[in-house]
């Protein structure tokens, strides 16, 4: 996903559903001093952790964190060069609203890029994968704590009802994006999606 971002010049990147900042900080490490990275999430707990982690990070540019919903972005039109979403696209209930806001805040020719877990097309892979995420991972999580077990069950259910990459590309096109495409990885359990304004 990050390979699609051109860090050779000044860039403004919005990392949607940034969580604790894993992708946000990696963007910051790759960007130059004139760039700006903004991590956005709705969870106060996630953002508190991200802000604590920022104190330990070595970033090449300013990194800011904002609490807001992806469906209602508090930024002016055409502000960002890129919007990234790492392993969280399936969590948006109203993807169309989020895509509309994304295209609004992107500059002309800006890119929306995402990578996420999806349901694989192969029935055999999906059978094995479903067994792993619904049985094996929660059992391992239970050994750590009940919180981890519940988190992993949520992950499994969110993958079960996730929108296919093809459907996601159609929604992006409906919003006005062009050059939409998806690439399948890891035997179809992960998909990267890119679209240009």
Buried (B, 14 or more C-beta within 10 A) or exposed (E): BBEBBEBEEEBBBBBBBBBBBBBBBBBBBBBEEEBBBBBBBBBEEBBEBBBEBBEEBEBBBEBEBBEBBBBEBEBEEBBBBBBBBBBBBBBBEEBEBBBBBBBBBBBEEBBBBBBBBBBBEEEEBBEBBBEEBBEEBBEEBBEEEEEBBEBBBEBBEBBEEBBEBEEBBEBBBEBEBEEBEBEBEEBBBBBBBBBBB
